[in-house]
Amino acid sequence: MVLTKSGLGAVLLGSVVALLHLAPGYVTSQLIANDATAIDWLGSTARQIVFLNGFVSAMAFVVGIGVVFLLGYWAGSRLDLRRSYRSFLLVVGVGGGIGYLVPMLLVFGYTALAATGPFQSDQLGTTALVFLGRTGAVAIQFAVVGFAGAALATLSSGTGVTDPSDTTSID
């Protein structure tokens, strides 16, 4: 049950990270197309774009690293990580990758069919490679960061050592 919840959590977080990565392109195109100042206190459209890109990048970092670490910590406190670490790595990595890939495929499909959107049709091959590369990177990131959280939970709870007399000294 913990692995299922971890996988579903990874899918959800992967989708959130994908939407955060897609947001700057959409917001930028809307600001430029409408020549509007959505956030008046920032001033020019260029300042708004820089601010929003920075904000979204920070949020993607918080979700992609911080929240995935917490997901791993939560799972690690409920799992026997020594026995199920491979399953956990696979579930969180694949879950994060799938969660990231689905919104990207929707945007890519819309762009390819409608020939509009943040990408032009002559860039679809490059865009597809970027999406696949990012998806792989997110899957690896989720697996590593989630496992780090799970390992910390296991070590801090003391369940990682089975026999206290079985410790070795570095001396």
matplotlib code that plots the C-alpha trace (Angstrom):
import matplotlib.pyplot as plt

x = [0.0, 2.9, 4.4, 1.1, 0.6, 4.2, 3.8, 0.5, 2.2, 5.1, 2.7, 0.9, 4.2, 5.6, 2.5, 2.9, 6.6, 5.6, 3.0, 5.4, 8.0, 5.3, 3.9, 6.6, 6.3, 2.5, 2.6, 5.3, 3.3, 0.2, 2.0, 3.6, 0.5, -1.8, 0.9, -0.6, 0.8, -0.7, 1.3, 1.4, 3.9, 6.6, 6.5, 7.4, 6.5, 10.1, 10.3, 7.1, 8.6, 11.9, 10.0, 7.6, 10.3, 12.3, 9.3, 8.2, 11.8, 11.9, 8.5, 9.7, 12.7, 10.7, 8.3, 10.9, 13.4, 11.7, 8.3, 9.7, 12.2, 9.3, 7.4, 10.4, 10.8, 7.1, 7.5, 10.8, 9.2, 6.6, 8.6, 11.3, 13.6, 16.3, 13.8, 12.0, 14.4, 14.4, 10.6, 10.6, 13.1, 11.2, 7.8, 8.9, 11.1, 8.6, 5.7, 7.5, 8.4, 4.9, 3.4, 5.8, 5.3, 1.5, 1.2, 4.2, 2.6, -0.7, 1.1, 3.2, 0.2, -1.8, 1.2, 1.6, -2.0, -3.0, 0.4, 0.1, 1.2, 4.6, 6.5, 6.5, 6.0, 9.5, 10.8, 8.7, 11.5, 13.8, 10.9, 10.1, 13.8, 13.7, 10.5, 11.9, 15.2, 13.4, 11.2, 14.2, 15.8, 12.7, 12.4, 16.0, 15.7, 12.5, 14.1, 17.3, 15.7, 12.8, 15.3, 17.4, 14.3, 13.4, 17.0, 17.0, 13.8, 15.1, 18.4, 16.7, 14.3, 17.0, 15.4, 18.5, 20.6, 19.4, 21.9, 23.5, 26.6, 27.2, 28.6, 32.1, 34.5, 36.5, 39.6]
y = [0.0, 2.4, 1.7, 2.4, 5.7, 6.6, 5.9, 8.0, 10.8, 10.7, 10.9, 13.9, 15.7, 14.9, 16.5, 19.6, 19.9, 19.6, 22.3, 24.5, 24.0, 24.7, 27.8, 30.4, 29.7, 30.1, 33.2, 34.8, 34.2, 35.7, 38.7, 39.4, 38.7, 40.9, 43.5, 43.7, 44.4, 41.8, 42.7, 46.5, 46.9, 45.1, 47.6, 46.4, 43.1, 42.1, 42.5, 40.5, 37.7, 37.6, 37.7, 34.9, 32.7, 33.1, 32.4, 29.3, 28.0, 28.3, 26.5, 23.7, 23.3, 23.2, 20.6, 18.5, 18.3, 19.3, 17.7, 14.5, 14.3, 14.5, 11.8, 9.6, 10.3, 9.5, 6.2, 5.3, 5.6, 3.0, 0.7, -1.9, -0.1, -2.9, -5.3, -3.0, -0.4, -1.5, -1.4, 2.0, 3.4, 2.0, 3.2, 6.7, 7.1, 5.8, 7.5, 10.9, 10.3, 9.3, 12.3, 14.6, 13.1, 13.2, 17.0, 17.4, 15.0, 16.9, 20.2, 18.6, 17.0, 20.2, 22.1, 19.5, 19.3, 23.0, 24.3, 27.0, 27.3, 27.9, 25.8, 26.2, 23.2, 23.3, 22.8, 19.8, 17.2, 19.2, 19.8, 16.1, 15.3, 18.0, 16.6, 13.1, 14.3, 16.3, 13.3, 11.0, 13.6, 14.1, 10.3, 10.0, 13.0, 11.7, 8.2, 9.6, 12.3, 10.1, 7.4, 9.9, 10.9, 7.2, 6.4, 9.3, 8.1, 4.5, 5.7, 8.1, 5.5, 3.0, 0.3, 0.2, -1.7, -5.2, -6.2, -3.5, -5.7, -5.9, -2.4, -1.9, 0.8, 2.9, 3.0]
z = [0.0, 0.8, -2.6, -4.3, -2.5, -3.2, -6.9, -7.0, -5.1, -7.6, -10.5, -9.0, -8.2, -11.7, -13.2, -11.0, -12.0, -15.7, -15.4, -13.6, -16.4, -19.0, -17.3, -18.3, -22.0, -21.8, -19.6, -21.8, -25.0, -23.4, -22.1, -25.4, -27.5, -25.3, -24.6, -21.2, -17.8, -15.6, -12.6, -12.6, -9.7, -11.6, -14.5, -17.9, -19.6, -19.6, -15.8, -15.4, -17.5, -15.6, -12.2, -13.2, -14.7, -11.4, -9.3, -11.3, -11.3, -7.5, -7.2, -9.5, -7.3, -4.1, -5.5, -7.5, -4.6, -1.3, -1.6, -3.3, -0.4, 2.0, 0.1, 0.3, 4.1, 4.6, 2.7, 4.4, 7.8, 6.7, 4.5, 5.2, 2.8, 3.0, 1.4, -1.0, -2.1, -5.7, -5.8, -4.2, -6.6, -9.6, -8.4, -7.5, -10.6, -13.1, -11.3, -11.5, -15.1, -16.2, -14.2, -16.0, -19.4, -19.6, -19.5, -21.8, -24.3, -24.2, -24.9, -27.6, -29.2, -29.2, -30.6, -33.4, -34.3, -34.0, -35.3, -32.6, -29.0, -27.5, -30.1, -33.9, -36.2, -37.5, -34.0, -33.1, -33.5, -31.2, -28.8, -28.6, -27.7, -25.0, -23.6, -23.5, -22.0, -19.3, -18.6, -18.0, -15.9, -13.7, -13.3, -12.2, -9.9, -8.3, -7.7, -6.2, -4.1, -3.0, -2.0, -0.1, 2.0, 2.5, 3.6, 6.0, 7.6, 7.8, 9.4, 11.8, 13.0, 13.7, 11.5, 9.2, 11.7, 12.4, 15.1, 17.2, 17.9, 14.1, 13.8, 12.6, 13.6, 11.1, 13.4]

ax = plt.figure().add_subplot(projection="3d")
ax.plot(x, y, z, "-o")
ax.set_aspect("equal")
plt.show()
